Amino acid sequence: MSNSEDRKTLKYARDIVQGAQKWLRINRDLLTPAQALAITTKIGELEQALKMEDARSAASRADELEKKIHDALPSQKSSSLRENVEVLLVAVIVAMAVRTFFIQPFKIPTGSMQPTLYGVYPPPNEPPKLYVGNPPSIFERLAGIIFQGNMYETYGSRRRGDHIFVDKISYHFRKPRRGEVIVFDTTHIPEIPASSRGNFYIKRLIGLENDVIQIKPPYVLVNGEVLDDRPAFKRIYSIGGQYHDSLGNSYVGYVIPDTFPSPKYFGSTTNTYTVPPKHLFPMGDNSRSSLDGRFWGSVPQEDLVGRAVFVYWPFTERFGRVD
């Protein structure tokens, strides 16, 4: 061979050595001791030929090494399947990381945030919405399930609760703001019954630490002033005014619940509640039907999961950004 061809051969042989060494490190656990020894021996023989700068011997040893590697782990029909599984596993790991640290999906179970967000409607303890005229066809039902989140029963239907994305990262860089819709863990709220404690709740953030809260229907006051720095509060205060959803449900404002037992912290319009340090005070938009801070106080900041940012399903008038 010419000097030029010798140099190309030797360079190729060096690349084979590097590739074989890397391959051996990756696949050693799949080889028998005899196979690993045979490949290591062939790598050594090729390295010796390279030291001698014997191009002809190096080419021969390189071919032998490649054959030995091929014979050790021949191509299998399952290799593409294995690669697909590996890709799927990586995708799952990435999705879990996103869910854990950035965005997490939640579904709304109850109507405490209506009409901003809906749970199952009508709720399971009430009759379904009866069909008007003939029951929907199979195609109408399919479209209703996919786009509207409908659940069909014999004489009527219900809608599944809104499915939302919760931003879990923003509060690592800034403090929560009044008016944001938040999701939190109830594990450390002793006033919540033990059977319900530990669930995730979704409410609107009303008070920050050291705020003084007071309810004068339909308004909620923070530190003596009506809280109205977000459009959502104007809707909530409207009491059946211009703000309502496609089902005719309107806001009722913030009320002193007429329940038994009465709310622990707001039995009358003269009561006030001071949010403890490192705590948050939440309330539901559906003030007449919300088990919230009026009954059990505040939430430790450490139990805050994140803020609701987007309704991604079903595709109703509430689809989109959560206000």
N, C-alpha and C positions, 0 to 999 in steps of 0.2 A: 504493500500500500504506500501511497505517497505520504509525505509529511503532513499535508493538509488533511487527507483522509484519516491519518493516524490521530491527529488532534481532535477531529470530530468524533471519532470512535471513543477516544479516552474521555472526552467530555460527556458523551452519552453514557458511558459506563459509570462515571462519577454520579450522574443523575440517578442511575439505577440503584446505586448503593444507598444514596440518601432516601430515595423512595422506599426501598426495601426495609431500611431501618425504621422508618416511620410506620410502615405497614405492620411490621412485626410488633411494635409497641402497642398499636391499636388492637391487633387481633390475637395477641399472645394467649389471652384467656380462652380463645376458641380452638387453639392448637393442642395436640398431644405433645408431651415432652420430646418425643422422637422427631416430630415435625419441626418444632421450634429449634432443636439442635441441628437438624439438617439444613434449615434455612440460614441459621447463624454461621454454619460451616461454609456454605456457598458464598455468603457475604464476605467472610474472611478470605476465601480464595480469590474473589474478585478484587478485594482491596490489595492483596499481594501482587496481582497482575498489574494494578495501577501503580504500585510503588516501583515496579520494574519497568513501567512505561511500555509494557508489551501490549500493543494495540490488538494484535491477533488473538492473544490469550485472553485479553480483557473482553473482547467481543464474544468469545466462546463462553467464558465464565458468566457473562451477563445473560446470555441466552439460557444457560443452565439454571441460573437463579430465577429468572422469570418463569420458567417451566415448573420449578419446584414450588414457587408461590402459587401458581395456577392450580397445581395438583393438590396443594394443601387445602385450599378452599375453593373448589370449582364453582362456577356461576350456578346459581339455583333459580328455579322458576319463581321462588318466593322472594327473591331479592327486591323486586319492584314493590311487592306488597309490604315488605319490611320497611322500605323507604317511605311508603305512604303512611304507614303506622307511625314512623318517627316524625314525619311532618305533622301528623295529627296530634301527637303528643306535645310537640313544641307549641302548636296552636292552642291546645288546651292549657298548657302552662302559662302562655302569654295572656289568655283570657282570664285565667284565675288571678294572675297578677293585677290585671286591669281592674277586675272586680274587687280585689282586696284593697288596692291602694288608690284607685282613681274613680271609677264609675261602677255603681252597683244597681241592678234592677230591683224594684220592689213593686208589689201590687197592693192596691188600696182595698182593704177588706170591708170597711164600714162607711157610713155616710157622714161622719163627723166633720168632713171638710167640704161638703156640698155647699153650693154648686161649683166650687173651684175644682174639686176632685171627687169622683164618685166611687163608692164601693159597689158591691153587688146590689143591683136595683131592679125591681123591688127586693128588699132583703129577704132572706130565706124564711123568716117568721111571718111574712106577709104574702097574700095571694099574688100570683104572677100578673103581668100586664096582659089582659085578655085580648085575643085576636079580634079584629074588627073585620067582619065578613068571613070569607073562607080562610082556612089556615094557609100559611105560605107554602109555595111549592118547594120541591127539593132544591131547585136552583136558587130560589129566594132565601131559603134557609142557609145554603152554603155561603152565599154572599153575606148574609147577616152574621154568620159565625166568624168569617174571615175579617170583615171590615168593621162591623159594629160590636163584635164580641157578644153576640146574642147566645143565650142558652134556651133551647126550645123545650117546652113541656106540652102536655096533652091539650090544654086549653089556653095556653098563653106562653109568654116568654119573659126572661130576665136578661139583664145586661151584666156582664162580668165587670169587676172593678177596674178602674184605670190602672195601667201599667206604666211606671215612671222610672226615669233614671235619676239616681241620687249622686251628686257630686261630693266625693269624699276627700278631695284634696284641698279645696279652697281655704277651709278653716285651719289648715296647717300654716297658712301664710297671712291670713287676716282674721279679725274677730267677726263673729256672727253679727248681723244687723237686724234691727227691729223690722218686722214685716216679712221676713223671709220664711218660706215654708221649710220646716226642718224635720228630720227623722232622728229619733233617739231611742236608746235602750231604756227600758223601765225597771231594770234589775234593782237599782238602788233608790227606788221611790217607795218607802215603807207604807204610805197611805193607800197604795194600790193593792187590791186583794191579792193574796199569794197565788191564787189560781191564774191570775192574769199577768202578774209581775214577770218580767223577763222578756215580754213581747216587744216588738218595735212599734212605736206610735209615730204618727205624722200629724203635726199641728203647725199653726202659724206662731212665729216668735213675737211675743208682745213685750216682754221685759228683760233687760240685762241686769247684771249684778248691781245691787243697791238701788235699783229703780223702785219707786212706790207706785203700785197699781191700784186703780179704783175703777169701778164700773158704774156708769150713769147711763142706763139704756137710752138710746142704742149705742152709746159711745163707750170706749175704753180710754181712761186717762192714765198717762204716765207722767209722774212727777207734776201732777196738777194740770197738765195740758192734754187736750184731745189728740190722740195718736192718729195722724192723717198724712204722714209723709210718703205714702205709697198709694197708687190708684186703687189697690185692692181694698184698702180701708174705706174709701168712698163708696165702693160697691157694697161692702158689708153693712155700712150705715144706712143704705138706701131704703130698707124695709119695704120691699115689694115695689120699688120704683122702677126706673128704666132698666135696671140690671136683672136679667133672668136668663135661664137657659132654655133650650129647645123643648124641654118637658114642662115648662111653665113654673119652675121652682125659682124662687127669688131669695134674696138675703133677708135676714130678720134683725140684723144688728146684734150687739152684745147684750145679753140679758142676765138677770139674776135668776137662776133656774128655780122653778117652782116644783121641787122634787122632794121626796122623802127617802132617805134623810136629806136635809138641805146641804148645799155645798159648804164645806168646812171653812173656807176662807172668805166667802162672799155671800153672807146671809142677807145683806141689805146694801143699799147704795151708799151708805156711810162707811162701810168697811173698807179698809185698805190693806194691802199686802206688800211688804218690803222683800224684794228678792235677795236672798242671802248671797254673800260673796261666792264667786265661782259657780254660780247657778244661773239658770235661765227659766223664764216663765212663759209657757205656751198655752194657747187656746185654739179651739177649733173654729173654723168659719161658720159652721152650722151650729150656732151658739145654743140653740134650744135642744140640741141632741148631741152633745159632745161631753164625754168624760175627760176633763182637762184640768189645768192648773187651779181652777176654781174649787175643785174637789180634793186634789192631792198635792197642791203646792208647786214646787219648782223641780227642775231637772239638773243634776250635776253636769257641769260643762264637759267633764271627762266622758260622759255617756252619749255625747252628741255624735251621731254617725255622719251626717252631712246635710246638704240642702237639696230639696227637690228642684230639678231644673227642666225636666222635659217629660211630657206625656207621649210615649211612643206607640201605644196601642190601648184601646181600639181607635179607629179613625173617626172620632166624633168631633163636635165643635171644640172639645177641649184638647185635641191633638196639638202638640207644639209646646212652646215654652210655658213653664209654670210661673204665674205672676203672684 
